[in-house]
């Protein structure tokens, strides 16, 4: 008997195929071979939209004058009136109360009615610009026309750690992205085999602010600074164990990567950064040993940086490494002078002369060598060098001795290199050096200028965090156009 179907379930019989999408059409056409082409196209599209290296170089907002930056951070607060900003009035008032007309000094440890402290330094005017420099930095004297002084810097805190956070991240609180992180977020890196952002601290210890000074904050974690150690092995575990071949390491890394990516959430930047770091570490084992091997440098270059002098050898080594790293594509290098015990910082509360003679004795020759070396190799033209600390020092003595307390209302920094007008002196402090009174340069302005020289608009370099477009300069910042060449 021929079966009958209810009208509601009538057998439709053969019907023409009507694909609802291109994907269904490709699956049905040619026994499914069309999907092979689709898979290849999708894979290429995915790779084009998401680079394998999250730090691949990117163009800035406009043509850059500087392709890379070296920040020489003098931890503890160098004394502007003993280095770059002479104050003859202080010598005349030495041992006397500061006149009330200069206002109250906002510092951390000063008692009431502190007495003025004159400078024992010998001063001279150098270069065609006639730039004032003291006898503490003789190696910088010939380079006066290569640097631009900012004598009117000011910040918001007189306490070390918050001031370090602000000078590095734009905020006095920890947890915000550092300057180096913002630069690599905006520009990526020119090197695939070395970190984009390298930090080098001194062997006596890290700065008081610690790792938040070079952290990525709320930016993707792969933008945080990579800490290099002092000594002959700056990078930990750079050389693989004996007997472990490259193919074996590659296989272990591929297995680990596949396991990590199984449950990878696109929003989990820490795991993504760890995967990228493993890949970078694999590539570094081939290229980094050469990059950090300063024995390859000529004897004359090593002597230039002071590697033959126990006082300058340590900081000189790091300055030489900085030059080797930037010429190999590292985008941002930060060197800290000062860290660990107070005796190894620019924090001269007891004796300004003894402290600065030691700290300048360790850094002056290497810093001058770095500028000289960058200049003679042509790298200074597009490398920005920044020198400064988290604040300066007071014009009055602390505790009746010859020390100076912290001062954030008027201090000096300098820049040199890519796009900077050498020989410039920007801004002015009052006759006692208490506060900036002409062309004041807040930390936000300094950051805006650094970003500008590197081709980034500080107002457009933003990251959406907690519903707000955050930026390095917060709601302030202006480019210090008087510094630009």
C-alpha positions in Angstrom: 0.0 0.0 0.0 1.2 3.4 -0.9 1.6 5.4 2.3 -0.3 8.7 2.6 1.1 11.8 4.4 -1.0 14.2 6.4 -1.3 17.5 4.6 0.6 19.3 7.3 3.6 16.9 6.9 3.4 16.4 3.1 6.7 14.9 1.7 8.2 17.8 -0.2 10.1 15.7 -2.8 13.2 17.0 -4.5 13.7 20.7 -4.1 16.4 23.0 -5.6 19.2 24.0 -3.2 18.9 27.6 -2.0 21.9 28.7 0.0 21.3 31.3 2.7 24.9 32.5 2.7 28.1 32.5 0.7 29.6 30.0 3.3 26.8 27.5 2.6 27.2 27.9 -1.1 30.9 27.2 -0.9 30.3 24.2 1.3 27.9 22.7 -1.2 29.7 23.7 -4.4 32.4 21.3 -5.7 31.9 18.8 -2.9 33.0 21.3 -0.4 36.3 22.3 -2.0 35.2 25.9 -2.1 35.7 26.0 1.7 39.5 25.4 1.3 39.8 28.8 -0.5 37.6 30.5 2.1 39.8 29.1 5.0 42.9 30.5 3.4 41.3 33.9 2.8 40.0 34.1 6.4 43.5 33.1 7.8 45.1 35.9 5.8 42.5 38.4 6.9 43.0 37.4 10.5 46.8 37.8 10.2 46.4 41.2 8.5 44.1 42.5 11.3 46.0 41.1 14.2 49.8 41.2 13.8 51.7 38.3 15.3 53.9 40.8 17.1 51.7 43.2 19.2 54.7 45.7 19.2 55.0 46.0 15.4 56.1 49.5 14.4 53.2 52.0 13.8 53.2 55.5 12.4 52.7 58.4 14.7 50.2 61.2 14.4 52.7 63.3 12.4 56.3 63.0 11.2 58.6 62.5 14.2 61.8 64.3 14.9 62.9 61.6 17.3 62.5 57.9 16.6 63.7 56.7 20.0 64.3 58.1 23.5 66.8 57.6 26.3 65.7 58.9 29.7 68.5 59.4 32.2 66.7 59.5 35.6 68.6 61.0 38.5 66.8 59.5 41.4 66.5 61.6 44.6 66.5 65.1 43.1 69.6 66.9 41.7 70.3 70.4 43.0 69.6 72.9 40.3 71.4 75.7 42.0 74.6 73.6 42.2 74.5 72.3 38.6 72.7 74.5 36.1 71.0 77.4 37.8 73.4 79.6 39.7 71.9 81.9 42.4 74.4 84.6 43.5 71.9 85.9 46.0 72.1 82.8 48.0 75.9 83.3 48.5 75.2 86.8 49.8 72.4 85.6 52.1 74.3 82.4 53.3 73.4 81.7 56.9 70.6 84.3 57.0 66.8 83.7 56.9 65.2 83.7 53.5 63.4 87.0 52.9 59.6 86.7 53.3 59.1 88.1 49.8 60.0 84.7 48.4 57.1 83.1 50.2 56.9 79.8 52.1 58.9 76.9 50.9 56.9 73.7 50.5 59.2 70.8 51.3 59.2 67.6 53.4 61.5 68.1 56.4 62.3 71.8 56.8 61.8 73.4 60.2 60.5 76.9 60.7 62.6 79.9 59.5 65.4 77.9 57.7 68.6 79.7 56.7 69.9 80.2 53.2 72.6 77.9 51.9 75.0 79.3 49.4 76.8 77.2 46.8 80.5 76.3 47.0 80.6 75.5 43.3 82.7 77.3 40.7 80.7 78.5 37.7 81.4 79.3 34.1 79.5 80.1 30.9 80.1 77.6 28.1 79.4 77.3 24.4 78.1 80.0 22.1 75.0 80.0 24.1 76.9 81.0 27.3 75.1 78.3 29.3 75.8 78.3 33.0 77.4 75.1 34.3 79.2 74.3 37.6 82.5 72.5 38.1 80.6 69.4 39.1 80.0 68.5 35.5 83.2 69.4 33.6 82.6 66.8 30.8 79.3 68.5 29.9 80.9 71.9 29.4 81.9 71.2 25.7 78.3 70.0 25.0 76.5 73.2 26.2 75.3 74.0 22.7 73.9 70.4 22.3 71.5 70.5 25.2 68.4 72.6 26.0 67.9 73.5 29.7 64.5 73.8 31.2 65.0 75.8 34.4 61.4 76.3 35.2 60.2 72.7 35.9 57.7 72.1 38.6 55.8 69.1 39.9 53.1 68.3 42.5 54.8 66.3 45.3 57.9 66.7 47.5 57.9 63.0 48.5 60.1 60.7 46.5 57.7 57.9 45.4 54.7 60.0 44.4 57.0 62.4 42.6 58.7 59.5 40.7 55.3 58.2 39.7 54.4 61.6 38.4 57.6 62.1 36.5 57.2 58.6 34.9 53.4 58.3 34.6 51.9 61.8 34.9 50.2 61.0 38.2 51.3 61.0 41.8 49.6 57.6 42.4 50.9 54.3 41.3 49.1 52.1 38.8 49.1 54.4 35.7 51.1 53.6 32.5 54.6 55.0 32.3 56.0 57.3 29.7 57.9 54.4 28.0 54.7 52.3 27.9 52.7 55.2 26.3 55.5 55.6 23.7 55.5 51.9 22.7 51.7 51.9 22.8 51.7 54.7 20.2 54.6 53.6 18.1 55.5 50.0 18.7 59.1 48.9 18.3 61.6 48.9 15.5 63.1 45.7 16.8 61.5 42.2 16.7 64.3 40.6 18.7 64.7 43.0 21.6 62.2 44.5 24.1 60.6 47.8 23.0 61.1 49.4 26.4 64.2 48.6 28.5 64.9 49.8 32.1 68.3 49.6 33.7 68.7 50.3 37.5 71.9 50.5 39.5 73.2 47.5 41.4 72.7 49.2 44.8 69.0 48.9 44.4 65.9 50.1 42.5 64.4 53.6 43.0 62.0 54.1 45.8 59.1 54.2 43.4 60.0 50.7 42.2 58.4 48.8 39.3 55.3 51.0 39.0 57.7 53.6 37.6 58.0 51.5 34.4 54.7 49.6 34.6 52.1 49.5 31.9 49.2 50.3 34.2 45.9 49.7 32.4 47.6 49.5 28.9 48.1 46.0 27.5 50.7 44.3 29.7 53.2 43.8 26.8 53.9 47.6 27.0 55.6 47.4 30.4 59.3 48.0 30.7 61.8 45.1 30.7 64.3 45.3 33.5 67.9 44.6 32.7 70.2 43.6 35.5 73.7 45.1 36.2 76.8 43.1 35.7 78.0 40.8 32.8 74.6 39.2 32.3 72.0 41.9 31.9 69.3 39.5 30.7 68.4 36.5 32.9 68.6 33.0 31.4 69.6 34.3 28.0 71.7 31.3 27.2 69.8 27.9 27.0 71.0 25.0 29.1 73.6 22.8 27.5 72.2 20.1 25.3 68.9 21.9 24.6 68.8 22.5 20.9 66.9 25.3 19.1 64.4 22.8 17.5 63.7 21.4 20.9 63.1 24.8 22.4 60.9 25.7 19.5 58.8 22.6 20.0 58.4 23.2 23.8 57.4 26.8 23.1 54.8 25.8 20.4 53.3 23.3 22.8 53.1 25.8 25.6 51.6 28.4 23.2 48.9 26.0 22.0 47.9 25.2 25.6 47.8 28.9 26.6 45.7 29.8 23.6 43.0 27.1 24.2 41.1 29.3 26.6 42.6 32.7 25.9 40.2 35.5 26.4 41.0 38.4 24.1 40.6 40.8 27.1 43.2 38.9 29.0 46.2 41.1 28.2 48.4 39.6 30.8 48.3 36.1 29.3 48.6 37.6 25.8 51.7 39.5 27.0 53.1 36.3 28.5 52.7 34.4 25.2 54.3 37.3 23.4 57.1 37.5 25.9 57.9 33.8 25.5 58.2 34.4 21.7 60.4 37.4 22.3 62.6 35.5 24.7 63.1 32.8 22.1 64.2 35.3 19.5 66.4 37.2 22.0 68.5 34.0 22.6 69.8 34.5 19.1 70.2 38.3 18.9 70.5 39.7 22.4 73.9 38.2 23.3 75.5 40.3 20.6 73.5 43.4 21.6 74.7 43.3 25.2 78.3 42.2 24.5 80.2 45.5 25.0 83.5 43.7 24.6 82.9 44.1 20.9 83.3 47.9 21.3 86.7 49.5 20.4 89.0 50.3 23.3 88.6 54.0 22.6 84.9 53.8 22.9 85.1 51.9 26.2 87.5 54.5 27.5 85.2 57.3 26.4 82.4 56.0 28.6 84.8 55.6 31.5 84.9 51.8 31.7 88.5 52.1 32.7 87.6 54.1 35.9 86.0 52.4 38.9 83.9 55.5 39.6 82.3 55.6 36.2 82.5 52.0 35.0 79.1 50.9 36.2 77.0 53.8 34.9 79.2 54.0 31.8 78.4 50.4 31.0 74.7 51.1 31.1 75.1 54.3 29.0 77.0 52.3 26.4 74.4 49.5 26.5 71.7 52.2 25.9 73.4 53.3 22.8 73.8 49.7 21.5 70.1 49.1 22.2 68.7 52.1 20.5 70.8 51.6 17.4 69.3 48.1 17.2 65.7 49.4 17.3 64.7 49.6 21.0 62.2 52.4 21.2 62.6 53.6 24.8 65.5 53.1 27.3 65.5 54.4 30.8 68.6 54.5 33.0 68.3 55.2 36.7 71.2 56.8 38.6 70.3 56.4 42.3 68.5 53.7 44.2 68.8 51.6 47.2 70.4 53.2 50.3 70.2 57.0 50.6 74.0 57.2 50.2 73.5 56.1 46.5 70.9 58.6 45.6 70.9 62.3 44.6 69.1 62.9 47.9 71.5 65.4 49.6 69.9 66.1 53.0 73.2 66.2 54.9 76.0 67.5 52.7 75.2 68.7 49.2 78.8 68.9 48.2 79.8 65.4 49.2 76.7 63.9 47.8 76.8 65.6 44.4 80.6 65.2 44.0 80.0 61.4 44.3 76.9 61.2 42.1 78.3 63.6 39.4 81.7 61.7 39.6 79.9 58.5 38.6 77.6 60.0 35.9 79.1 63.1 34.3 81.7 61.4 32.1 79.3 58.6 30.9 76.5 61.0 30.1 78.8 63.3 28.1 80.1 60.2 26.4 76.6 59.1 25.4 75.9 62.4 23.8 79.3 62.5 22.1 78.9 59.0 20.8 75.3 59.5 19.6 76.4 62.7 17.8 79.4 61.2 16.0 77.5 58.2 14.8 74.6 60.4 13.6 72.1 58.8 16.0 71.6 62.0 18.1 69.8 63.6 15.1 66.8 61.3 15.7 67.4 60.1 19.3 65.9 62.2 22.1 67.9 62.2 25.4 66.3 63.5 28.6 68.1 64.2 31.9 66.4 65.0 35.2 65.0 63.7 38.5 61.7 63.8 40.3 62.3 67.3 41.7 65.1 69.6 42.8 66.5 71.0 46.0 65.7 73.9 48.3 67.8 77.1 48.5 67.9 76.8 52.3 69.8 74.5 54.5 68.2 71.5 56.3 68.8 71.0 60.0 71.5 73.7 60.2 74.0 71.7 58.1 75.0 71.8 54.4 72.2 69.7 53.1 69.2 70.7 51.0 65.6 69.4 51.2 63.2 68.5 48.4 61.8 71.3 46.2 59.2 70.7 43.5 58.3 74.3 42.6 61.3 75.1 40.6 64.0 72.7 39.2 66.0 72.0 36.1 65.9 69.3 33.5 67.5 69.1 30.0 66.9 67.5 26.6 69.1 66.9 23.7 68.9 65.3 20.3 66.0 64.7 17.9 64.2 68.0 17.3 65.6 69.9 20.3 67.2 73.3 19.8 70.5 72.9 21.5 71.9 75.8 23.4 68.4 76.9 24.5 67.7 78.0 28.1 63.9 77.9 28.7 62.2 79.4 31.8 63.5 81.0 34.9 63.3 80.6 38.7 63.3 83.5 41.2 66.6 84.9 42.5 66.6 82.4 45.3 65.6 79.4 43.2 62.4 78.7 45.2 59.9 78.6 42.4 59.5 79.0 38.6 58.5 82.5 37.6 58.9 82.5 33.8 57.6 80.0 31.3 56.8 77.4 34.0 57.0 73.8 32.7 54.8 71.3 34.6 55.5 67.6 34.3 52.5 67.3 31.9 54.2 69.9 29.6 57.5 67.9 29.7 55.6 64.7 28.7 53.6 66.5 26.0 56.9 67.8 24.5 58.6 64.4 24.6 55.6 62.8 22.8 55.5 65.7 20.3 59.1 65.2 19.4 58.4 61.5 18.8 55.5 62.3 16.5 52.6 61.8 19.0 49.9 64.2 19.9 49.4 63.9 23.6 45.7 64.8 23.3 45.1 62.1 20.7 47.2 59.3 22.3 44.4 57.9 24.5 43.2 54.6 25.9 39.6 53.9 27.0 39.7 52.8 30.6 36.7 52.6 33.0 34.6 54.6 30.6 37.2 57.4 30.2 39.7 58.2 27.5 42.8 58.3 29.6 46.1 59.9 28.4 49.6 60.4 29.8 49.0 64.2 30.4 45.6 63.7 32.1 43.7 67.0 31.4 46.8 69.2 31.1 50.0 69.5 29.1 51.3 71.8 26.4 54.2 71.5 24.1 57.2 73.6 25.1 57.7 75.1 21.7 60.7 77.1 22.9 62.7 73.9 23.0 61.9 72.9 19.4 64.5 73.3 16.6 
